[in-house]
Amino acid sequence: MFLDRFFRPRVTLAMGQKLYAGVVAQARTPALYELYGVPDTVEGRFELYTAHVFLLLDRLRGQGSRASETSQALFDTYLGALDDALREMGVGDLSVGKKMRRLGEAFYGRVKSYEAAFAALPQTDHLQALLTRTVYAQGGAENVGKLADYVLKQRAALAEQKLDALLDGRAVWSQA
């Protein structure tokens, strides 16, 4: 029992990192950019990463302490990746903190918006409005209906997956 609590954070950290690697792979699927018209920009990729991370966090919510720890590890990995990306883009050390704060605020805003959009289902107007305002902020929203369907398809696919598989870092995403 004592050793279980001692070693679990490492295991959940590794599973959070594994889940995030899957998020990155899915968010980089060419079809999302080619078929759904998501802008292949820093902002477009941020929105896709954020949507996929949120979908996993939403699926793991309320599923017990191990799911909570894995969610936190996924979120921490996501934030670390954002920090690394800013530094790779040449953002100076003094500016990284300010930009990370803005990205964190943007993430939490997205979380609230996705939660509200999912609460309004089966109406998809809220979800489409959210995607238009975020993913398609610079234009190209003619594909927003298809992207909303994609998000809902991913949500449904995650809901059907066994919790143990997710806690072992194995999320299976549907085809884009």
PAZAPA-4460 file (N, C-alpha, C; in steps of 0.05 Angstrom, whole numbers, plus 32768, in hexadecimal, padded with zeros to 4 digits):
% residues 176
    n_x    n_y    n_z   ca_x   ca_y   ca_z    c_x    c_y    c_z   seq   type   mol
   8011   7FE8   8000   8000   8000   8000   8012   8019   8000     1      M     A
   8025   801A   8012   8037   8032   8013   8047   8035   7FF9     2      F     A
   8052   801F   7FEF   8062   8020   7FD7   8050   8027   7FBF     3      L     A
   8037   801F   7FBF   8025   8026   7FA9   8022   8044   7FA6     4      D     A
   801F   8052   7FBD   801C   806F   7FBC   8037   807C   7FB5     5      R     A
   804D   8070   7FBC   8067   807B   7FB6   806D   807A   7F98     6      F     A
   8066   8064   7F8B   806D   8061   7F6E   8058   806A   7F5B     7      F     A
   803F   806E   7F64   802A   8075   7F52   802E   808F   7F43     8      R     A
   8038   80A5   7F4F   803C   80BD   7F3F   804D   80B9   7F26     9      P     A
   8062   80A9   7F28   8072   80A4   7F11   8063   8095   7EFB    10      R     A
   8052   8082   7F03   8042   8073   7EF0   802E   8086   7EE3    11      V     A
   8020   8095   7EF3   800C   80A7   7EE7   8019   80BD   7ED6    12      T     A
   8031   80C6   7EDE   803F   80D9   7ECD   8045   80CD   7EB2    13      L     A
   804F   80B4   7EB2   8055   80A7   7E99   803C   80A3   7E88    14      A     A
   8025   809D   7E95   800C   8099   7E86   8002   80B3   7E7B    15      M     A
   8005   80C9   7E8B   7FFD   80E3   7E81   800E   80EB   7E69    16      G     A
   8028   80E5   7E6A   8039   80EB   7E53   8032   80DA   7E3A    17      Q     A
   802A   80C1   7E3F   8022   80B0   7E29   8008   80B9   7E1D    18      K     A
   7FF5   80C1   7E2D   7FDC   80CC   7E23   7FE1   80E6   7E13    19      L     A
   7FF3   80F7   7E1D   7FF9   810F   7E0E   8007   810A   7DF3    20      Y     A
   8018   80F6   7DF2   8024   80EE   7DD9   800F   80E6   7DC5    21      A     A
   7FFA   80D8   7DCE   7FE4   80D1   7DBD   7FD4   80E9   7DB4    22      G     A
   7FD1   80FC   7DC6   7FC3   8115   7DBF   7FD2   8123   7DA8    23      V     A
   7FEC   8125   7DAB   7FFD   8133   7D97   7FFB   8124   7D7C    24      V     A
   7FFC   810A   7D7C   7FFA   80FB   7D63   7FDF   80FF   7D56    25      A     A
   7FCA   80FF   7D66   7FAF   8103   7D5B   7FAB   811F   7D51    26      Q     A
   7FB5   8133   7D60   7FB1   814F   7D58   7FC2   8156   7D40    27      A     A
   7FD6   8146   7D39   7FE6   814A   7D21   7FDC   813A   7D09    28      R     A
   7FC5   812D   7D0C   7FBA   811D   7CF6   7FB5   8130   7CDE    29      T     A
   7FC1   812B   7CC7   7FBD   813E   7CB0   7FA0   8143   7CA9    30      P     A
   7F8E   8130   7CAD   7F72   8134   7CA5   7F66   814B   7CB4    31      A     A
   7F6E   8150   7CCD   7F63   8166   7CDC   7F68   8180   7CCF    32      L     A
   7F7E   8182   7CC2   7F86   819B   7CB4   7F7B   819C   7C97    33      Y     A
   7F7B   8184   7C8A   7F73   8183   7C6E   7F55   8181   7C6B    34      E     A
   7F48   8170   7C7A   7F2B   816C   7C77   7F1A   817F   7C87    35      L     A
   7F24   8186   7C9F   7F14   8197   7CB1   7F1D   81B4   7CB0    36      Y     A
   7F31   81BA   7CA1   7F3A   81D5   7C9D   7F45   81E3   7CB6    37      G     A
   7F4F   81D3   7CC9   7F5C   81DF   7CE0   7F75   81ED   7CD7    38      V     A
   7F79   8206   7CDE   7F92   8214   7CD6   7FAB   8206   7CE1    39      P     A
   7FBE   8201   7CCF   7FD7   81F4   7CD8   7FE9   820A   7CE1    40      D     A
   7FE2   8216   7CF8   7FF1   822C   7D05   7FF5   8224   7D22    41      T     A
   8005   8235   7D30   8009   8230   7D4C   7FEE   8231   7D5B    42      V     A
   7FDD   8244   7D53   7FC3   8246   7D61   7FB1   822E   7D5A    43      E     A
   7FB1   8225   7D41   7FA1   820E   7D39   7FA9   81F5   7D48    44      G     A
   7FC3   81F1   7D4A   7FCD   81D9   7D58   7FC7   81DB   7D76    45      R     A
   7FCA   81F3   7D82   7FC3   81F7   7D9E   7FA6   81EF   7DA3    46      F     A
   7F94   81F7   7D91   7F78   81F1   7D94   7F73   81D3   7D92    47      E     A
   7F80   81C5   7D80   7F7C   81A9   7D7D   7F87   819A   7D95    48      L     A
   7F9F   81A1   7D9E   7FAB   8194   7DB5   7F99   8198   7DCD    49      Y     A
   7F8F   81B1   7DD1   7F7E   81B7   7DE7   7F64   81A7   7DE6    50      T     A
   7F58   81A5   7DCF   7F3F   8196   7DCD   7F43   8179   7DD4    51      A     A
   7F58   816D   7DCA   7F5D   8151   7DD0   7F65   814C   7DED    52      H     A
   7F75   815E   7DF9   7F7B   815C   7E15   7F61   815E   7E26    53      V     A
   7F51   8172   7E1F   7F38   8175   7E2D   7F26   815C   7E2C    54      F     A
   7F25   8150   7E14   7F14   8138   7E11   7F1E   8122   7E24    55      L     A
   7F38   811F   7E26   7F42   810A   7E39   7F3D   8112   7E56    56      L     A
   7F41   812B   7E5D   7F3C   8134   7E78   7F1F   8130   7E7F    57      L     A
   7F0E   8136   7E6C   7EF1   8133   7E70   7EEA   8116   7E75    58      D     A
   7EF6   8104   7E65   7EF0   80E8   7E68   7EFA   80DD   7E83    59      R     A
   7F10   80E7   7E8D   7F1B   80DC   7EA5   7F0F   80E9   7EBE    60      L     A
   7F00   80FF   7EBB   7EF5   810D   7ED2   7EE2   80FB   7EE2    61      R     A
   7EE5   80FC   7EFC   7ED3   80ED   7F0D   7ED7   80CF   7F0D    62      G     A
   7EEE   80C5   7F04   7EF2   80A9   7F01   7F05   809E   7F17    63      Q     A
   7F09   80AD   7F2C   7F1A   80A3   7F42   7F35   80B1   7F44    64      G     A
   7F43   80A9   7F59   7F5C   80B7   7F5F   7F72   80B2   7F49    65      S     A
   7F73   8099   7F3F   7F88   8093   7F2B   7F82   80A3   7F11    66      R     A
   7F69   80A5   7F0A   7F61   80B5   7EF2   7F67   80D3   7EF7    67      A     A
   7F63   80DC   7F0F   7F69   80F8   7F16   7F87   80FD   7F14    68      S     A
   7F97   80EA   7F1E   7FB4   80ED   7F1C   7FBE   80EC   7EFF    69      E     A
   7FB2   80DB   7EEF   7FB9   80D8   7ED3   7FB1   80F2   7EC4    70      T     A
   7F9A   80FC   7ECB   7F91   8116   7EBF   7FA4   812C   7EC5    71      S     A
   7FAD   812D   7EDE   7FC0   8142   7EE6   7FDA   813F   7ED7    72      Q     A
   7FE3   8126   7ED4   7FFC   8121   7EC5   7FF9   8129   7EA8    73      A     A
   7FE2   8123   7E9C   7FDD   812B   7E80   7FDE   8149   7E7E    74      L     A
   7FD0   8157   7E90   7FCF   8174   7E8F   7FEB   8180   7E93    75      F     A
   7FFB   8175   7EA6   8016   817F   7EAB   8028   817B   7E93    76      D     A
   8024   8164   7E86   8034   815E   7E6D   802D   8172   7E57    77      T     A
   8013   8177   7E54   8009   818B   7E41   8015   81A6   7E46    78      Y     A
   8015   81AF   7E5F   8020   81C9   7E66   803E   81CA   7E60    79      L     A
   804C   81B4   7E67   8068   81B3   7E62   806F   81B5   7E45    80      G     A
   805E   81A8   7E34   8062   81A8   7E17   805D   81C5   7E0D    81      A     A
   8049   81D3   7E17   8045   81EE   7E0F   805D   8200   7E16    82      L     A
   8067   81FC   7E2E   807F   820C   7E37   8096   8206   7E24    83      D     A
   809B   81EC   7E1F   80B1   81E5   7E0D   80AD   81F1   7DF1    84      D     A
   8095   81F1   7DE7   808F   81FB   7DCC   8095   8219   7DCB    85      A     A
   808D   8228   7DE0   8093   8244   7DE1   80B0   824A   7DE0    86      L     A
   80BF   823A   7DF0   80DC   823E   7DF0   80E9   8237   7DD5    87      R     A
   80DF   8222   7DC8   80EA   821B   7DAE   80E4   8230   7D99    88      E     A
   80CD   823E   7D9D   80C6   8253   7D8A   80D6   826D   7D8F    89      M     A
   80E6   826C   7DA4   80F8   8283   7DA9   80ED   8297   7DBC    90      G     A
   80D8   8291   7DCB   80CD   82A3   7DDF   80E1   82A4   7DF6    91      V     A
   80E8   82BC   7DFD   80FC   82C0   7E13   80F2   82B7   7E2E    92      G     A
   8105   82B0   7E3F   80FF   82A6   7E59   80ED   82B9   7E69    93      D     A
   80F1   82D3   7E66   80E1   82E6   7E75   80C4   82E7   7E6B    94      L     A
   80C0   82E0   7E53   80A4   82E1   7E47   8095   82C6   7E4A    95      S     A
   80A4   82B0   7E4E   8096   8296   7E4E   8081   8295   7E64    96      V     A
   8086   829F   7E7B   8073   829E   7E91   8059   82AD   7E8A    97      G     A
   805B   82C4   7E7E   8044   82D4   7E76   8034   82C5   7E61    98      K     A
   8042   82BA   7E4D   8034   82AB   7E38   8027   8292   7E42    99      K     A
   8035   8284   7E55   8029   826C   7E60   8010   8273   7E70   100      M     A
   8010   8289   7E7E   7FF9   8291   7E8D   7FE1   8296   7E7A   101      R     A
   7FE6   82A3   7E63   7FD1   82A8   7E50   7FC7   828D   7E44   102      R     A
   7FDA   827B   7E3E   7FD2   8261   7E33   7FC1   8251   7E48   103      L     A
   7FCA   8253   7E61   7FBA   8246   7E76   7F9E   8251   7E79   104      G     A
   7F9C   826B   7E77   7F82   8278   7E78   7F71   826F   7E60   105      E     A
   7F7E   826E   7E49   7F70   8265   7E30   7F66   8248   7E34   106      A     A
   7F77   8237   7E3F   7F6F   821B   7E43   7F57   821A   7E55   107      F     A
   7F58   8227   7E6C   7F42   8226   7E7F   7F28   8232   7E73   108      Y     A
   7F2B   8246   7E62   7F14   8251   7E54   7F08   823D   7E41   109      G     A
   7F1A   822E   7E33   7F10   8219   7E21   7F02   8203   7E30   110      R     A
   7F0D   81FC   7E47   7F01   81E7   7E58   7EE4   81EF   7E5E   111      V     A
   7EE0   8207   7E68   7EC5   8210   7E6F   7EB3   8210   7E57   112      K     A
   7EBE   8219   7E40   7EAE   821A   7E28   7EA6   81FE   7E1E   113      S     A
   7EBA   81EB   7E1E   7EB3   81D0   7E16   7E9F   81C3   7E29   114      Y     A
   7EA2   81C8   7E43   7E8F   81BD   7E56   7E73   81C7   7E50   115      E     A
   7E71   81E1   7E4B   7E57   81ED   7E45   7E4B   81E2   7E2B   116      A     A
   7E5D   81DF   7E17   7E54   81D4   7DFD   7E4A   81B7   7E00   117      A     A
   7E58   81A7   7E10   7E50   818B   7E14   7E36   818A   7E25   118      F     A
   7E33   819D   7E37   7E1A   819D   7E47   7E02   81A4   7E36   119      A     A
   7E06   81B2   7E20   7DF0   81BA   7E0E   7DE9   81A5   7DFA   120      A     A
   7DF8   818F   7DF9   7DF2   817A   7DE5   7DD6   816E   7DEB   121      L     A
   7DC7   8167   7DD7   7DD0   8160   7DBC   7DD2   8178   7DA9   122      P     A
   7DCB   8190   7DB2   7DCF   81A8   7DA2   7DED   81AC   7D9E   123      Q     A
   7DF6   81B0   7D86   7E12   81B4   7D81   7E19   81D1   7D7B   124      T     A
   7E06   81E3   7D7D   7E0B   81FF   7D77   7E21   820A   7D89   125      D     A
   7E21   8203   7DA3   7E35   820E   7DB5   7E51   8203   7DAE   126      H     A
   7E53   81EA   7DA7   7E6C   81DE   7D9F   7E76   81EB   7D85   127      L     A
   7E65   81EE   7D72   7E6D   81FB   7D59   7E76   8218   7D5D   128      Q     A
   7E68   8226   7D6E   7E70   8242   7D74   7E8B   8243   7D82   129      A     A
   7E90   8230   7D94   7EAA   822E   7DA1   7EC0   8229   7D8D   130      L     A
   7EBC   8216   7D7B   7ED0   820F   7D67   7ED5   8226   7D54   131      L     A
   7EC0   8234   7D4D   7EC2   824B   7D3B   7ED3   8260   7D48   132      T     A
   7ECE   8266   7D61   7EDC   827B   7D70   7EF9   8274   7D77   133      R     A
   7EFF   825A   7D78   7F1A   8252   7D80   7F2A   8247   7D68   134      T     A
   7F22   8230   7D5F   7F31   8223   7D49   7F31   8234   7D30   135      V     A
   7F19   823F   7D29   7F17   824E   7D10   7F16   826C   7D15   136      Y     A
   7F24   8275   7D29   7F24   8292   7D30   7F2D   82A3   7D19   137      A     A
   7F3F   8298   7D08   7F4A   82A8   7CF2   7F3A   82A3   7CD8   138      Q     A
   7F25   8293   7CD9   7F15   828E   7CC2   7F15   8270   7CBB   139      G     A
   7F06   8269   7CA6   7F05   824D   7C9D   7EF0   823C   7CAB   140      G     A
   7EDD   8249   7CB7   7ECA   823A   7CC8   7EB5   822A   7CB8   141      A     A
   7EB8   8228   7C9E   7EA4   8219   7C8E   7EA5   81FB   7C96   142      E     A
   7EBA   81F2   7CA3   7EBC   81D6   7CAB   7EB5   81D2   7CC8   143      N     A
   7EAA   81E6   7CD6   7EA6   81E4   7CF2   7E93   81CD   7CF9   144      V     A
   7E7F   81C8   7CE9   7E6C   81B2   7CEE   7E7B   8197   7CEE   145      G     A
   7E8C   8193   7CDB   7E9C   817A   7CD9   7EAE   8177   7CF1   146      K     A
   7EBB   818D   7CF9   7ECD   818C   7D10   7EBD   8187   7D2A   147      L     A
   7EA6   8192   7D2D   7E95   818D   7D44   7E8E   816F   7D45   148      A     A
   7E87   8164   7D2E   7E81   8147   7D2D   7E99   8137   7D35   149      D     A
   7EB1   813F   7D2C   7ECA   8131   7D33   7ECE   8131   7D51   150      Y     A
   7ECA   8149   7D5E   7ECE   814B   7D7B   7EBB   8139   7D89   151      V     A
   7EA2   8139   7D81   7E8E   8127   7D8E   7E94   810A   7D89   152      L     A
   7E9E   8103   7D72   7EA6   80E8   7D6C   7EBD   80DF   7D7F   153      K     A
   7ED0   80F1   7D83   7EE6   80EA   7D95   7EDD   80E7   7DB2   154      Q     A
   7ECA   80F8   7DBA   7EBF   80F7   7DD5   7EB1   80DC   7DD9   155      R     A
   7EA1   80D4   7DC5   7E93   80BB   7DC7   7EA6   80A3   7DC7   156      A     A
   7EBB   80A4   7DB7   7ECE   808F   7DB6   7EDD   808C   7DD1   157      A     A
   7EE4   80A2   7DDD   7EF1   80A1   7DF7   7EDF   8096   7E0C   158      L     A
   7EC5   809D   7E0B   7EB2   8094   7E1F   7EAF   8076   7E1E   159      A     A
   7EB3   806A   7E07   7EB0   804D   7E04   7EC9   803D   7E0D   160      E     A
   7EDF   804B   7E0F   7EF8   803D   7E16   7EF9   8037   7E34   161      Q     A
   7F05   8021   7E3A   7F08   8018   7E56   7F1A   802B   7E65   162      K     A
   7F12   8031   7E7D   7F22   8043   7E8E   7F3E   8039   7E92   163      L     A
   7F41   801F   7E97   7F5B   8013   7E9B   7F6E   8018   7E84   164      D     A
   7F64   8016   7E6C   7F75   801C   7E54   7F7E   8039   7E54   165      A     A
   7F6C   804B   7E5A   7F73   8067   7E5B   7F87   806D   7E71   166      L     A
   7F84   8060   7E88   7F96   8064   7E9E   7FB2   8058   7E98   167      L     A
   7FB2   8046   7E85   7FCC   803B   7E7C   7FD7   804A   7E64   168      D     A
   7FCB   8061   7E5F   7FD6   8073   7E49   7FCD   806B   7E2E   169      G     A
   7FB9   805A   7E2B   7FB1   8050   7E11   7F96   805C   7E09   170      R     A
   7F96   8073   7DFD   7F7E   807F   7DF3   7F7D   8079   7DD5   171      A     A
   7F67   806F   7DCB   7F64   806A   7DAF   7F52   807F   7DA3   172      V     A
   7F5D   808E   7D90   7F4E   80A3   7D83   7F41   8099   7D6A   173      W     A
   7F29   80A2   7D63   7F1C   809B   7D4B   7F2A   80A8   7D33   174      S     A
   7F26   809C   7D1B   7F31   80A8   7D03   7F26   80C4   7CFF   175      Q     A
   7F37   80D6   7CF5   7F2E   80F1   7CF1   7F1B   80F3   7CD9   176      A     A
***
